Each structure stands twice: as C-alpha cells, then as structure tokens.
Amino acid sequence: MKYLFPKSIKEALEYILSEKDSKFIAGGTDLIIQISDGFIIPQVLIDLSQIEKLKKIERTEEGFKIGAAVTLEEIASSKFLPQCLIQGAKSIGSPQIRNLGTIGGNICNASPCGDILAPIIVLEGELILISPYGEREVPAKDFFIGPKKTILAKNEILTEIVFKKLFLNERNSSFRKIGKRNGQTISQVNVAIWLKKREKSNEIEDIRIAVGSVAPIPLRLEKVEIFLKGRTINQEILKDALKVIDEQIKPISDVRASENYRRMVIGSLFQDAFKEIYK
C-alpha cells in the first residue's frame, strides 16, 4: 500500500486526482479497522495529518473555527470551546484514541452514535468542503444522509468547521450519553443542548437540541425547540417536552440496545443535560 504525506491542501487534492483507488486518512482510528476487516481495500492512503492549516483551533471576529485534523484530545482539553463539544470529545474512547482521532474523521465517519455529531449540530457548525473544482459550505445538519453516509464527494476534503460567536459561551451547552459501560463506550443514545435564556424572566429565548443513535442520522429536534422556546420551564413542561421528543425520534433495535430502551433513556439524558444549563 502506498502512503503519501501532502504538506498542503493543494497537494492533497493533486494526489486524489492522480492516484486511483485512494483514500484520505488523518488519525485513522476508524479507517484502519475498516481496512483490517476488509471492508475497504485502498491502494493509496493520503495522510492529511501533516497539513498545518487543518490542525488549528482559532478564534475569529465572527466566532471560532476548528481544523478537521484537530485531535479529539485537543478539543477535550480546550479552555474556551463550548461545553457540549468538550464533553462530547471527552466521552470518546480512551486517551490513546483521543490523541489519534480527529474531529474531521469523527464527522466524516458519520456513525449515528458519533459523540461529536450532536454537538456540532446544536452549535450550528458550518462544514467547509474543498475539492479540485471549488469550495462549498454545508450546515452540519445537512451533511449526514444515512448511517456512515454523507454528502462528501470522493475528491472533497473537509478542511474546517466554522461556528458563530453566538455559540462560544462555554456555559450555555451540555452533552450526555449512555453506553454499556462507563469508559471507552460507544453511545447507545446521546443528546446535546444549547440554550439562551432571558435572565430576568428565565424564559428560554433560543434553544437547539440534537440527539444521536435514535435515528439513521444525528437528529435536530426542531419541534421540541419550538415547544420550549419562549417558556419558563418547570417539571410539567419538561414532561410534555419528552412526549414531543418521543414523537420525533426513530430508534431501532440493534446489538447495542432495543428501541424501547432508547426511547426510555433519551428522556433521562435530555433532562439531565437540560438541568445542567437551565438554572
């Protein structure tokens, strides 16, 4: 197998055009398993981990952006990123996995149970995709089209994820998950919430909610957001919100959990995450 180390995005795009049967790789924590198991057999791997532009977390006048080759550990140990993103990164695998795995790889792997996906959706991340033919910007919620499937074209690279300043307050968001064990677990269900409330009235001024492992793709719960927006929350309203959640999700039974179990625990996770930030 041929292994290439481009030093720029331009060079990586040249490789993908010239090298047939090639795949991009960064941390490789998912891709190497797929290759080892024989699910894919590329002849060429194009390693993006040496491209400096893809390895930066930057504040900007408009907000902040995260390069696709930034590791999960760098996100987990950040001092200024939104809490739901930090919590999601911390929940993934072991320290060894987090030091190898990248945010771009987690997104492009597109597993419905990916613990970065719900956070980037509630934070309204915009994915910057670059190919030899141009650049496009795609909302995170529109990137996923099925389990392990995205709109990413073969010749495209996810270069960075861009977020607005509105979402930068680290105390306005939360993430929760549940799995079969306490550590290094794959999510059976996860949920991320971002909200903004009016301080004097405690009404919810704005809110975003996304869940994973309860549908073929990570799911934005817009009907629940509409139900909660403008309300001052009490336990009765939360109970009614759980009914709206149950109507929106589409869980399946698989080796990790049953449909009924997922429907049961999503309510507890939602309430736990919500109460962390609505005080």
C-alpha positions as CSV (number, residue, x, y, z in Angstrom):
1,M,0.0,0.0,0.0
2,K,1.3,3.4,-1.0
3,Y,1.3,6.1,1.8
4,L,1.5,9.8,0.9
5,F,2.1,12.9,3.2
6,P,0.9,16.1,1.5
7,K,2.1,19.3,3.1
8,S,-0.8,21.4,1.8
9,I,-4.5,21.1,0.8
10,K,-3.5,21.9,-2.8
11,E,-1.0,19.0,-2.8
12,A,-3.6,16.6,-1.2
13,L,-6.1,17.5,-3.9
14,E,-3.5,16.9,-6.6
15,Y,-2.8,13.4,-5.1
16,I,-6.5,12.5,-5.0
17,L,-6.8,13.3,-8.8
18,S,-3.6,11.5,-9.8
19,E,-3.8,8.4,-7.5
20,K,-6.5,6.0,-8.4
21,D,-8.2,3.9,-5.6
22,S,-7.0,6.3,-2.9
23,K,-8.5,7.4,0.5
24,F,-7.8,10.3,2.8
25,I,-6.7,9.5,6.3
26,A,-5.9,11.5,9.4
27,G,-6.0,9.7,12.8
28,G,-7.2,6.5,11.2
29,T,-8.9,5.2,14.3
30,D,-12.0,4.1,12.3
31,L,-10.5,3.7,8.8
32,I,-7.7,1.3,9.8
33,I,-10.3,-1.0,11.4
34,Q,-12.3,-1.0,8.2
35,I,-9.2,-1.8,6.2
36,S,-8.1,-4.5,8.6
37,D,-11.6,-6.1,8.4
38,G,-11.5,-6.0,4.6
39,F,-14.5,-3.6,4.2
40,I,-12.4,-1.3,2.1
41,I,-9.1,-2.0,0.3
42,P,-7.5,1.3,-0.9
43,Q,-4.2,1.1,-2.8
44,V,-3.1,4.6,-1.7
45,L,-3.6,6.4,1.6
46,I,-3.3,10.2,1.6
47,D,-2.4,11.3,5.1
48,L,-3.8,14.8,6.0
49,S,-2.2,15.0,9.5
50,Q,0.8,17.0,8.4
51,I,-1.2,19.9,6.9
52,E,-0.8,22.7,9.4
53,K,-3.9,24.6,8.2
54,L,-6.0,21.6,9.3
55,K,-4.5,21.4,12.8
56,K,-5.6,24.8,14.3
57,I,-8.3,26.0,16.7
58,E,-8.8,29.7,16.0
59,R,-10.9,32.5,17.4
60,T,-12.2,34.9,14.7
61,E,-14.1,38.2,14.8
62,E,-17.2,36.1,13.7
63,G,-16.7,33.3,16.2
64,F,-14.3,30.4,16.0
65,K,-13.2,27.6,13.7
66,I,-11.7,24.1,14.2
67,G,-9.4,22.5,11.6
68,A,-10.5,19.0,10.5
69,A,-7.2,17.4,11.7
70,V,-7.5,18.8,15.3
71,T,-7.5,15.8,17.6
72,L,-10.3,14.9,19.9
73,E,-7.9,15.3,22.9
74,E,-7.2,18.9,21.9
75,I,-10.9,19.6,21.9
76,A,-11.5,17.8,25.2
77,S,-8.7,19.8,26.9
78,S,-9.8,23.2,25.5
79,K,-10.3,26.1,27.9
80,F,-12.7,28.1,25.7
81,L,-14.7,25.9,23.4
82,P,-18.5,25.3,24.2
83,Q,-19.1,22.8,26.9
84,C,-21.1,20.3,24.8
85,L,-18.2,20.0,22.4
86,I,-15.7,19.4,25.1
87,Q,-17.9,16.9,26.9
88,G,-18.6,15.0,23.6
89,A,-14.9,14.8,22.8
90,K,-14.1,13.6,26.4
91,S,-16.6,10.8,26.1
92,I,-14.9,9.2,23.1
93,G,-12.7,6.2,23.6
94,S,-9.5,6.1,25.6
95,P,-6.8,8.8,25.9
96,Q,-4.9,6.9,23.2
97,I,-7.9,7.1,20.8
98,R,-8.5,10.8,21.5
99,N,-4.9,11.6,20.9
100,L,-5.1,10.0,17.4
101,G,-8.7,10.5,16.4
102,T,-9.7,13.8,14.8
103,I,-12.9,15.9,14.7
104,G,-12.9,15.7,10.9
105,G,-12.6,11.9,11.0
106,N,-15.4,11.6,13.5
107,I,-17.7,13.7,11.4
108,C,-16.9,12.0,8.1
109,N,-17.2,8.5,9.6
110,A,-20.9,9.6,10.1
111,S,-21.8,7.0,12.6
112,P,-25.3,7.8,14.1
113,C,-23.8,7.3,17.5
114,G,-20.8,9.6,17.0
115,D,-20.3,11.8,20.1
116,I,-19.1,14.9,18.2
117,L,-22.1,15.0,15.7
118,A,-24.9,16.1,18.0
119,P,-22.7,18.9,19.5
120,I,-21.7,20.4,16.1
121,I,-25.4,20.3,15.0
122,V,-26.7,22.2,18.1
123,L,-23.8,24.7,17.6
124,E,-24.9,25.1,14.0
125,G,-21.4,24.3,12.7
126,E,-20.7,25.0,9.0
127,L,-18.5,22.4,7.3
128,I,-16.0,23.8,4.7
129,L,-15.5,21.3,1.9
130,I,-12.8,21.8,-0.7
131,S,-12.3,19.8,-3.9
132,P,-10.2,20.4,-7.1
133,Y,-13.2,22.1,-8.5
134,G,-14.0,24.6,-5.8
135,E,-15.2,25.1,-2.2
136,R,-18.6,24.8,-0.6
137,E,-20.1,25.4,2.9
138,V,-22.6,22.9,4.3
139,P,-24.6,23.2,7.5
140,A,-23.7,20.2,9.8
141,K,-27.3,19.2,10.0
142,D,-27.4,18.7,6.2
143,F,-24.1,16.8,5.9
144,F,-25.4,13.3,7.0
145,I,-27.7,11.3,4.8
146,G,-27.6,7.9,6.3
147,P,-25.6,5.6,8.6
148,K,-22.0,6.0,7.6
149,K,-23.1,8.1,4.6
150,T,-22.6,11.9,3.9
151,I,-22.8,14.3,1.0
152,L,-19.0,14.4,0.9
153,A,-17.8,13.7,-2.7
154,K,-14.8,11.4,-3.3
155,N,-12.5,14.2,-4.3
156,E,-13.5,16.5,-1.4
157,I,-11.7,17.3,1.8
158,L,-13.4,18.5,5.0
159,T,-11.0,21.3,5.9
160,E,-12.6,23.0,8.9
161,I,-15.8,23.6,10.9
162,V,-16.8,27.2,11.4
163,F,-19.0,28.4,14.3
164,K,-20.7,31.7,15.1
165,K,-19.7,33.8,18.1
166,L,-23.2,33.3,19.5
167,F,-22.3,29.8,20.5
168,L,-19.0,30.5,22.1
169,N,-20.2,30.8,25.7
170,E,-19.0,27.6,27.3
171,R,-21.7,27.5,30.0
172,N,-24.7,27.6,27.6
173,S,-24.5,24.0,26.4
174,S,-24.3,20.4,27.6
175,F,-23.9,16.9,26.3
176,R,-24.9,13.5,27.8
177,K,-24.6,9.9,26.6
178,I,-25.2,6.4,27.8
179,G,-23.5,3.2,26.8
180,K,-23.0,-0.4,28.1
181,R,-20.1,0.6,30.4
182,N,-18.7,3.7,32.0
183,G,-15.5,4.1,29.9
184,Q,-14.5,3.7,26.3
185,T,-18.1,3.1,25.3
186,I,-20.0,3.5,22.1
187,S,-23.1,5.5,22.6
188,Q,-26.5,3.8,22.8
189,V,-28.0,7.2,23.0
190,N,-26.6,10.7,23.2
191,V,-28.0,14.3,23.4
192,A,-26.6,17.8,23.1
193,I,-28.4,21.0,24.1
194,W,-27.5,24.7,23.6
195,L,-29.8,27.4,25.0
196,K,-30.0,31.1,25.7
197,K,-32.4,32.4,28.4
198,R,-33.7,35.8,29.4
199,E,-32.1,36.5,32.8
200,K,-34.9,38.5,34.3
201,S,-37.8,36.2,33.4
202,N,-35.8,32.9,33.0
203,E,-37.7,32.3,29.7
204,I,-35.9,30.4,27.0
205,E,-35.0,32.9,24.3
206,D,-33.5,30.4,22.0
207,I,-32.6,26.7,22.1
208,R,-31.0,23.9,19.9
209,I,-31.4,20.2,20.7
210,A,-29.8,17.3,18.8
211,V,-29.7,13.5,19.5
212,G,-27.7,10.6,18.3
213,S,-28.4,6.8,18.0
214,V,-32.1,7.3,17.8
215,A,-32.4,7.7,14.0
216,P,-30.4,6.8,10.9
217,I,-28.6,10.1,11.2
218,P,-27.9,12.6,14.1
219,L,-31.2,14.4,14.5
220,R,-32.0,18.0,15.2
221,L,-35.2,18.1,17.4
222,E,-36.8,21.3,15.9
223,K,-40.3,20.5,17.1
224,V,-39.1,20.2,20.7
225,E,-37.2,23.5,20.3
226,I,-40.3,25.3,19.1
227,F,-42.3,23.8,22.0
228,L,-39.8,25.1,24.6
229,K,-38.9,28.5,23.1
230,G,-40.5,31.4,25.0
231,R,-41.4,29.3,28.0
232,T,-40.3,29.4,31.7
233,I,-39.6,25.8,32.4
234,N,-40.9,23.6,35.2
235,Q,-41.2,19.9,35.6
236,E,-44.6,19.7,34.0
237,I,-43.4,21.4,30.8
238,L,-40.3,19.1,30.8
239,K,-42.6,16.1,30.9
240,D,-44.6,17.5,28.0
241,A,-41.4,18.1,26.1
242,L,-40.5,14.4,26.5
243,K,-43.7,13.5,24.6
244,V,-42.7,15.7,21.7
245,I,-39.2,14.1,21.7
246,D,-40.8,10.6,21.6
247,E,-42.8,11.7,18.5
248,Q,-39.7,12.9,16.7
249,I,-37.1,10.2,17.2
250,K,-37.0,7.0,15.2
251,P,-34.8,4.5,17.1
252,I,-34.2,0.9,16.0
253,S,-33.3,-2.2,17.9
254,D,-29.7,-3.5,17.3
255,V,-26.8,-5.2,19.2
256,R,-26.3,-2.2,21.4
257,A,-29.9,-1.5,22.6
258,S,-33.5,-2.0,21.9
259,E,-35.9,0.6,20.5
260,N,-37.8,0.6,23.8
261,Y,-34.7,1.1,25.8
262,R,-33.5,4.0,23.7
263,R,-36.9,5.7,24.0
264,M,-36.8,5.3,27.7
265,V,-33.3,6.7,28.4
266,I,-33.4,9.6,25.9
267,G,-35.8,11.4,28.3
268,S,-33.5,11.0,31.3
269,L,-30.4,12.2,29.3
270,F,-32.3,15.2,28.0
271,Q,-33.5,16.2,31.4
272,D,-30.0,15.8,32.9
273,A,-28.3,17.8,30.2
274,F,-31.1,20.5,30.3
275,K,-30.9,21.0,34.0
276,E,-27.1,21.4,33.9
277,I,-27.5,24.7,32.0
278,Y,-31.0,25.9,32.9
279,K,-30.6,27.0,36.5
